[in-house]
Amino acid sequence: MKTIYTTTVVNTGGRAGGRSEASDGSFSVAIAPPGVNSGKGEKATNPEQLFAAGYSACFNGALAAALRNEKIKYKEANVTATVHLRQDDQTGYSIAVDLTVKIDDFSREDNQKFADLAHQICPYSKAVQGNIDVTVQGL
């Protein structure tokens, strides 16, 4: 398999007052639990938000590819990723994801059709397949 891109992000301090920085300097972000600032007065994000941002962007790219493969033109597509951090007594922590897809001027059925196609080709969807619960809904 041919690698087309590689990136590295380093985290120091974990999810409670930590910081994540891209090795190329493109971003640096404070990490803290939901609703907590970094402790240095700056807004902080958390791993679930970062995962939601990455998954929604990647899924939207896969959606564009699915539409392009079918030679279908569209104005804009929105993908919302809602990430749930869950805890249970047996396995500890896990995440689940709800993806919703809305392509402008498409019916609910067509939104669902192309959301399902994107789910088959999205690298994030492939990476988590069988590991976490993911629901995909076209609006």
ROLO-859175 format. One record per residue: y, z, x of N, C-alpha, C, CB in turn. Coordinates in steps of 0.001 Angstrom, whole numbers, plus 500000, padded with zeros to 6 digits. Glycine has a CB too. Layout:
ROLO-859175
YZXYZXYZXYZX/...
//
This chain:
ROLO-859175
498821500000500848500000500000500000501241500000500893499999501226499036/502212499218500521503457499072501276504476500120500808504035497633501110/505012500896501733506059501859501412507393501125501384506085503035502441/508142501282500280509426500600500161510613501538500337509519499919498824/510362502844500291511454503802500488510859505155500798512379503880499238/511506505884501680511126507255502005512390508082502097510310507327503333/512337509293501573513484510197501666512982511604501945514335510165500364/513871512423502440513537513810502736514658514709502243513294514013504253/514281515778501555515218516813501134514670518136501640515416516827499568/515542518930502244515147520228502775515763521323501920515575520380504258/514938522308501532515432523459500794515346524694501682514632523664499481/516392525479501649516420526768502313516749527812501259517453526792503492/515980528864501177516289529952500245515620529875498896517723530007500034/514808528858498651514063528784497393514931528537496184513301530036497186/514457529026495040515147528762493787516109529875493399514147528555492689/516227530898494190517123532017493868518188532140494955516325533354493728/519215531332494835520294531389495807520093530475496999520459532780496283/519247529468496829518968528536497918519889527329497912517543528076497842/519571526405498763520335525160498880519362524046499237521478525280499954/519556522872498623518773521682498939519719520612499453517976521175497696/519319519994500568520170518979501189519336517759501572520890519555502433/519874516590501251519220515340501636519451515106503124519754514138500793/518428514630503790518527514428505237519553513364505613517177514046505797/519865512452504687520854511412504989522278511844504641520511510136504236/522447513086504182523769513599503847524311513142502507524718513211504895/523505512446501703524006511916500435524275512994499395523028510927499880/523588514138499493523920515240498595523453516567499171523296515015497217/524142517593498689523812518971499020524082519769497761524643519512500259/523122520555497319523275521232496041522776522671496139522521520475494937/523528523571495505523123524968495415522015525086494371524336525886495055/521029525911494660519895526125493762519901527582493313518541525758494456/519787527800492010519736529148491459519008529092490118521173529750491298/518556530234489621517908530247488304518855529727487224517436531670487951/518317529261486104519155528744485019520250529740484622518290528410483801/521471529219484501522593530018484062523212530913485118522176530837482946/522750530813486363523260531671487436524011530808488443522100532455488133/525164531273488896525883530580489954525213530879491291527377530999489977/525641530206492302525008530287493610525203531620494316525524529203494471/526100532444493849526427533667494554527636533457495454525231534149495370/528004532214495652529182531866496449530260531272495546528809530869497581/530100531458494230531091530986493284530950529539492866532413531182493846/529976528818493423529818527408493046528731527266491985529475526544494284/528867526236491176527836525936490189526548525607490922528266524763489259/525445525986490319524143525724490927523260525013489926523477527033491409/522294524286490424521298523638489586519966524333489836521207522099489881/518925523843489194517597524421489406516577523296489520517217525396488251/515387523597489995514389522540490202514052521755488938513132523139490753/514084522413487786513770521704486546514828520654486223513645522693485387/516100520978486460517163519991486238517030518826487207518546520643486386/516704519120488449516531518048489434515357517153489056516318518634490841/514269517749488592513115516959488168513473516095486960511924517878487834/514211516668486000514630515908484816515518514735485208515371516818483825/516418514957486161517298513874486613516488512763487268518355514410487598/515578513123488144514760512127488824513848511380487869513939512781489900/513179512115486984512225511487486064512951510550485101511441512562485274/514084510983484528514796510131483568515322508863484229515954510900482930/515821508976485453516323507795486166515187506837486505517056508214487450/514086507372487004512940506535487351512362505864486100511856507375488058/512251506639485012511699506097483769512596504997483219511524507211482723/513919505160483334514835504131482859514673502853483687516293504634482920/514409503004484981514128501841485821512845501145485405514039502253487279/511827501926485080510558501360484609510746500676483260509478502457484503/511590501247482418511901500641481122512573499287481314512804501572480289/513524499221482241514199497950482542513193496919483039515313498157483595/512250497352483865511222496433484370510336495932483235510361497122485446/509948496822482318509109496423481179509839495405480309508712497656480336/511123495623480069511911494680479268512094493356480002513281495283478922/512332493427481289512487492212482107511187491408482118512903492577483559/510056492089482223508755491405482212508525490639480914507628492414482420/509078491163479837508950490511478524510106489546478249508885491566477416/511023489409479218512194488540479093513065488911477892511754487090478978/513222490231477692514022490733476582515344491258477124513264491843475802/516418490779476520517755491223476910518159492409476035518793490060476786/518943493310476630519432494482475905520753494917476523518390495646475938/521500495721475781522792496193476283522619497407477176523730496528475122/522063498466476625521948499715477363520742500498476867523234500552477226/520141501232477770519037502119477409519332503511477938517684501592477968/519016504499477129519173505892477528517816506566477517520163506634476597/517520507276478585516294508057478667516695509507478881515352507545479816/516217510362478013516466511794478123515162512472478522517022512383476783/515206513236479603514044514019480032514365515491479806513680513741481541/513565516136478989513686517573478760512506518237479444513732517920477225/512799519070480438511752519723481223511647521176480783512045519625482753/510421521595480506510139522965480079509409523692481205509294522984478765/509927524826481624509215525703482548508422526674481688510200526459483534/507111526695481892506246527513481042505484528524481896505260526624480243/505047529587481243504241530590481913503124531018480979505101531805482347/501925531156481543500819531706480772500044532691481642499889530576480249/499180533452481009498447534508481715497357533981482641497833535446480720/496837532774482385495735532250483180496190531521484441494910531328482344/497129530613484309497469529742485445498848530008486039497394528307485015/499587530922485477500935531188485992501940530218485414500956531107487515/502688529548486288503767528663485858503327527209485818504960528811486776/503924526477484899503718525025484826504959524421484180502410524658484012/505026523098484223506107522413483534505516521424482538507040521695484540/506319521072481569506003520027480599507280519216480424505485520625479216/507121517957480019508267517065479896508216516324478567508309516068481065/509357516268477902509541515419476723510515514318477127510076516245475472/510092513066476987510947511914477270511308511248475950510242510904478234/512594510985475749513018510213474587513760508981475076513913511064473634/513504507883474405514043506578474814514801505969473647512908505620475293/516009505512473936516816504800472944517399503565473600517945505709472364/516959502403473136517493501126473597518409500620472492516343500084473933/519664500332472846520645499907471840520111498760470997521955499491472511/520338498862469688520018497801468727518532497514468589520714496547469120/517669498384469077516226498205468916515748499109467775515462498529470250/514713498660467080514106499489466046513354500642466702513156498651465148/513019501649465903512232502773466401510891502288466955512005503809465283/510284501326466273508996500797466709509112500096468067508442499828465660/510173499300468243510366498620469530510722499604470636511460497559469412/511526500626470303511809501668471293510508502327471756512772502731470707/509634502626470803508356503271471155507476502325471966507609503725469881/507429501064471575506614500080472293507018499998473764506742498697471636/508319499887474020508766499736475401508742501063476163510168499150475428/508909502166475447508749503477476095507307503649476563509145504630475122/506350503241475734504935503329476118504623502428477313504036502950474932/505201501227477337504999500328478484505603500928479753505625498940478203/506806501481479637507451502099480805506627503269481320508873502573480453/506029504023480421505215505187480812504005504765481649504744505955479561/503518503558481417502373503049482177502757502631483590501750501874481452/504022502256483805504406501740485125505330502661485917505073500416484963/505884503694485281506812504599485960506089505409487044507480505549484939/506589505402488275505958506184489341505884507687489039506710505972490628/506898508242488395506842509661488042505732509900487021508206510143487483/505633509042486020504582509190485012503201509120485652504717508109483931/503045508197486588501769508091487292501492509345488117501760506854488195/502531509889488743502354511059489611501917512294488838503641511356490352/502393512448487607502085513663486842500944513474485857503309514122486100/500433512265485745499383511966484768498185512891484954498941510501484888/497814513570483885496682514476483914497004515845484506495575513855484685/498225516036484999498608517304485608499524518144484731499277517050486917/500406517486483997501318518197483099501368517465481768502744518316483718/501818518179480728501981517566479421503274516759479401501982518637478304/503157515484479013504318514607478876504233513948477512504380513535480026/505299514043476729505390513308475479506456512236475650505720514256474277/506209511082475053507139509952475135507442509515473708506543508760475991/508727509516473372509119509143472021510254508148472043509516510367471223/510063507042471332511137506074471138511928506473469906510579504628470997/513233506455470011514089506849468879514559505657468090515289507634469365/
//
